[in-house]
């Protein structure tokens, strides 16, 4: 029923001439070069493909005492675990195979014995495509080619250096798990597996990029996820044609519903616990190899104001904190525009003592209030960006000291009034209470839009701009789900996790438009009762 109420706004399906070719998705076509039984042909192929790649190691060797059983292995120096390579491949094939007993087995059926008895590795597979062997080698595996065998043996020897699991910098928290994603795909999926220890957690891999062959992982919980949303996510990702993908934002800009909107339509996070919690609501997670963040689809506007630590503290304090964030959101968006509108067109709304104080402070300022607001807003954004780009040890100090010095100098020089400095400072402080950087970035053009209309036609312009923004937000969709839900359309039962954070024993149901496939999260009647004894 809900699928009929909220149909998907699908991207136009490509016609037959626009079908996505395998090379753009990182797939290997059936007409690729096969592995040949002649080892010299395979060696010549690899030498040509890896020409001028000085980190590619090609190591020919002999297996057993039979001089005719030649082989060679290929790996990339710096991407493999050398100790694992020596123990699982080099030692068994070059040294252990010299023993008389093993050499006798090699004479009868060498290939089967090598694959099932000599190679001591938990990760072993084979391929009959040379292009696929090249891909595995560049992913950190080791490829083994044996004379007379028309397939390559791929041994998992990944051992490249990577960043340790650390606390996310972009999403600092006070309470809750402090683990953050890294740039290694398998590490990120393992962090999620630690949160959800169930076979219902499914993981599918899609390769994107004709050059990078980047792995994109789709994670979801079978039985909870909406199959329509899941299939739509897969279809949008598979239709991506690009030569390389280096971050989740590459994927996000291809699959979002509206590419012109400044508002984020895909929730981006660096925290595995956030991804696990969203998947338990019936959503799909997207992780890109090489990126320390994940995308969650679909996403709602209210989720960008809710912090992950709200669920790890007392619900009363968490609800109070949410109201602080909502108030800060209103201040960050409306305060400059309302101040400009009132001081320019509606001075009668200001109490007389305050109006006299503002007029006295503005005496000698040569610019109108609107120009002051734009100037101070731009200065604040410049200082914030400078503090972000500078080294952490001095970035915050430069932002604070720079704001104080520039604000005091601007007031002393008569370029702005003290009241405008206070308005700009309150706006900046309010912005920092919003936990999602993507929403903070979206508020900048909205703030200036309100500021312009407020300067042109006063509070009427602010009200008109507000109506336009709300109507625009109501028109947005994230994979078919209304962006303003559960506020529009209204879902009373979902409001327990919007304006307030209700206790866990009260949040029995999943979001109505997302987790409708299995709506009940927990049974009724778990309210804690005091001991009657």
WOZIPE-V132993 format. One line per field, one symbol per residue. phi: phi as a letter, one per 40 degrees, with the letter a starting at -180 (. if undefined). Layout:
BEGIN
phi->???
END
This chain:
BEGIN
phi->.ccccbcccccdcccccbcccdcccgcbcccccccccccccccccccccccgbcccbbbcabbgccccccaabbabchbbccccccccbcccccbcccccccccccccaccccccbbcccacbaababbcccccccccchcbbbbbcgbcabcbbcbdaccacccbccccbcbcbhdbcbcbcbcccccccccccbcacccbbbbbcbhcbcfccbbbbabchbccccccccccccccccbacabbaccdcdccbccbccccccbbcbabbcccccccccchcbbbbbcgbcabbbbcbbccccbccccdcbbdcccccccccccccccccccbdcccccccccbbccccdddccccccccccgccbccccdccccccccccccccccccdccbcccccccccccccccccccgcabdccccdccccccccccccbcccdccccccccccccccccbgccccccccccccccccccbbfgcdcccccaccbdccccbbcbbcdcccccbcdccbcccbcccaccgbccbcccc
END
